[in-house]
């Protein structure tokens, strides 16, 4: 067995489809199929059941998958330990959403440099679904993103639930306070693509209530949506972090969507076979950053869980 074959096999089991796994691994489908068959030949046992929907692990394949996760995890830990032993900082590719970085981005970078001397944090800013895709492809080590879906190859912890806001330009007559979902989607809306979690939450709620949603502008940028709102040509449903400054300066009115509410959940997620060698200090650092985020988001944030118990975090 070769380590590369084990990594390929893990990806195939997690994705459940050789074609999609090959795309994520940037390999030809034929080449990936040969590697898997070579692995089966070397072990002299069938590892995958092939069917019309894709592939699934046989009992032997599931055993190999679980052991491969352990092997790859230990290999990654060893690599990071050796880097640290050599005096170099371990590089962590860390993804976070625009709303998070707008509120605590500078503090996160400065605090990481001061509190995690053995780690070089490389921060990537993208929408949640883009970060989830990058995490699945192995391009990121950790992400703070919203509504990460269950995936056998990803470990995730829910940390915070956040109320979303209906946002509109201040026109002098409109007041703050909560707004019903039916009222929130009655006007000309600007939203991101249908892969974005807010789009999905809005449409799922509308479907339950049998309410029509009018998407006048579909824009792949929160900043562009905010510009449309500021010009008074559209309304939107957005997280507080994107429009915090404009709400504070009175340019935008943000109203919590109610009856029913529209919410999203913040997760810390990472590939199952990766992690920080000395994980607790890193997780305690993330807990502190989420605490700061909740302070900034204010009444729209609701804590769910912690990565490290408070008494352990205080001792680190």
ZIMOBEL-V487466 format. One record per backbone hydrogen bond with DSSP energy under -1.0 kcal/mol. NH is the residue of the N-H (numbers start at 1). CO is the residue of the C=O. E is the energy in kcal/mol with one decimal. If there is no record, write none. Layout:
# ZIMOBEL-V487466
nh=NH co=CO e=E
nh=NH co=CO e=E
This chain:
# ZIMOBEL-V487466
nh=6 co=2 e=-2.0
nh=7 co=3 e=-2.4
nh=8 co=4 e=-2.5
nh=9 co=5 e=-2.8
nh=10 co=6 e=-2.5
nh=11 co=7 e=-1.9
nh=12 co=8 e=-2.2
nh=13 co=9 e=-2.4
nh=14 co=10 e=-2.4
nh=15 co=11 e=-2.5
nh=16 co=12 e=-2.9
nh=21 co=17 e=-2.3
nh=22 co=18 e=-2.5
nh=23 co=19 e=-1.9
nh=24 co=20 e=-2.2
nh=25 co=21 e=-2.1
nh=27 co=22 e=-2.8
nh=32 co=28 e=-2.2
nh=33 co=29 e=-2.5
nh=34 co=30 e=-2.1
nh=35 co=31 e=-2.0
nh=36 co=32 e=-2.2
nh=37 co=33 e=-2.3
nh=38 co=34 e=-2.7
nh=39 co=35 e=-1.8
nh=40 co=36 e=-2.2
nh=41 co=37 e=-2.6
nh=42 co=38 e=-2.5
nh=43 co=39 e=-1.9
nh=44 co=40 e=-1.4
nh=45 co=40 e=-1.5
nh=49 co=56 e=-3.5
nh=51 co=54 e=-2.8
nh=54 co=51 e=-1.3
nh=55 co=16 e=-2.0
nh=56 co=49 e=-1.8
nh=58 co=47 e=-2.2
nh=62 co=58 e=-2.9
nh=63 co=59 e=-1.8
nh=64 co=60 e=-2.3
nh=65 co=61 e=-2.6
nh=66 co=62 e=-2.5
nh=67 co=63 e=-2.3
nh=68 co=64 e=-2.8
nh=69 co=65 e=-2.2
nh=70 co=66 e=-1.6
nh=71 co=67 e=-2.5
nh=72 co=68 e=-3.0
nh=73 co=69 e=-2.3
nh=74 co=70 e=-2.4
nh=75 co=71 e=-2.3
nh=76 co=72 e=-2.3
nh=77 co=73 e=-2.6
nh=78 co=74 e=-2.5
nh=79 co=75 e=-2.3
nh=80 co=76 e=-2.4
nh=81 co=77 e=-2.6
nh=82 co=78 e=-2.5
nh=83 co=79 e=-2.0
nh=84 co=80 e=-2.4
nh=85 co=81 e=-2.5
nh=86 co=82 e=-1.6
nh=87 co=84 e=-1.6
nh=88 co=83 e=-1.9
nh=90 co=118 e=-3.2
nh=92 co=120 e=-2.4
nh=94 co=122 e=-3.0
nh=95 co=142 e=-2.8
nh=96 co=124 e=-2.4
nh=101 co=97 e=-2.3
nh=102 co=98 e=-2.3
nh=103 co=99 e=-1.1
nh=104 co=100 e=-2.8
nh=105 co=101 e=-1.8
nh=108 co=104 e=-2.9
nh=109 co=105 e=-2.1
nh=110 co=106 e=-2.4
nh=111 co=107 e=-2.8
nh=112 co=108 e=-2.3
nh=113 co=109 e=-1.9
nh=114 co=110 e=-1.5
nh=115 co=111 e=-3.3
nh=116 co=112 e=-2.0
nh=119 co=116 e=-2.0
nh=120 co=90 e=-3.0
nh=122 co=92 e=-3.0
nh=124 co=94 e=-2.9
nh=126 co=96 e=-1.6
nh=131 co=127 e=-2.2
nh=132 co=128 e=-2.5
nh=133 co=129 e=-1.7
nh=134 co=130 e=-2.2
nh=135 co=131 e=-2.5
nh=136 co=132 e=-2.1
nh=137 co=133 e=-1.8
nh=138 co=135 e=-1.0
nh=139 co=134 e=-2.7
nh=141 co=93 e=-2.6
nh=142 co=93 e=-1.8
nh=143 co=269 e=-2.1
nh=144 co=95 e=-2.8
nh=145 co=267 e=-2.0
nh=147 co=265 e=-3.3
nh=154 co=151 e=-2.0
nh=155 co=270 e=-2.9
nh=157 co=268 e=-2.0
nh=159 co=266 e=-3.2
nh=160 co=266 e=-1.1
nh=161 co=302 e=-3.1
nh=162 co=264 e=-3.0
nh=163 co=300 e=-2.7
nh=164 co=262 e=-2.8
nh=165 co=238 e=-2.9
nh=166 co=255 e=-3.4
nh=167 co=236 e=-3.0
nh=168 co=253 e=-1.7
nh=170 co=251 e=-2.2
nh=179 co=256 e=-2.5
nh=181 co=258 e=-1.6
nh=184 co=180 e=-2.4
nh=185 co=181 e=-1.7
nh=186 co=183 e=-1.2
nh=189 co=214 e=-2.0
nh=190 co=235 e=-2.3
nh=191 co=217 e=-2.1
nh=196 co=193 e=-1.7
nh=200 co=196 e=-2.1
nh=201 co=197 e=-2.8
nh=202 co=198 e=-2.7
nh=203 co=199 e=-2.4
nh=204 co=200 e=-2.7
nh=205 co=201 e=-2.2
nh=206 co=202 e=-2.5
nh=207 co=203 e=-2.3
nh=208 co=204 e=-1.9
nh=209 co=205 e=-1.9
nh=211 co=206 e=-2.7
nh=216 co=189 e=-1.7
nh=217 co=189 e=-2.1
nh=219 co=191 e=-2.0
nh=225 co=221 e=-1.9
nh=226 co=222 e=-2.5
nh=227 co=223 e=-2.0
nh=228 co=224 e=-1.9
nh=229 co=225 e=-2.2
nh=230 co=226 e=-2.7
nh=231 co=227 e=-1.8
nh=232 co=229 e=-1.6
nh=233 co=228 e=-1.8
nh=235 co=188 e=-2.9
nh=236 co=167 e=-1.9
nh=238 co=165 e=-2.5
nh=247 co=243 e=-2.3
nh=248 co=244 e=-2.3
nh=249 co=245 e=-2.0
nh=251 co=246 e=-2.0
nh=252 co=246 e=-1.6
nh=253 co=168 e=-3.0
nh=255 co=166 e=-2.6
nh=257 co=164 e=-1.8
nh=258 co=179 e=-3.3
nh=264 co=162 e=-1.9
nh=266 co=160 e=-3.5
nh=267 co=145 e=-3.2
nh=268 co=157 e=-2.0
nh=269 co=143 e=-2.2
nh=270 co=155 e=-2.1
nh=272 co=153 e=-3.1
nh=274 co=271 e=-1.8
nh=283 co=279 e=-2.7
nh=284 co=280 e=-2.9
nh=285 co=281 e=-2.0
nh=286 co=282 e=-2.1
nh=287 co=283 e=-2.5
nh=288 co=284 e=-2.0
nh=289 co=285 e=-2.1
nh=290 co=286 e=-2.5
nh=291 co=287 e=-2.4
nh=292 co=288 e=-2.2
nh=293 co=289 e=-2.3
nh=294 co=290 e=-2.5
nh=295 co=291 e=-1.7
nh=296 co=292 e=-2.1
nh=297 co=293 e=-2.7
nh=298 co=294 e=-1.7
nh=300 co=297 e=-1.3
nh=301 co=298 e=-1.9
nh=302 co=161 e=-2.5
nh=304 co=159 e=-2.4
nh=313 co=309 e=-2.4
nh=314 co=310 e=-2.3
nh=316 co=313 e=-1.1
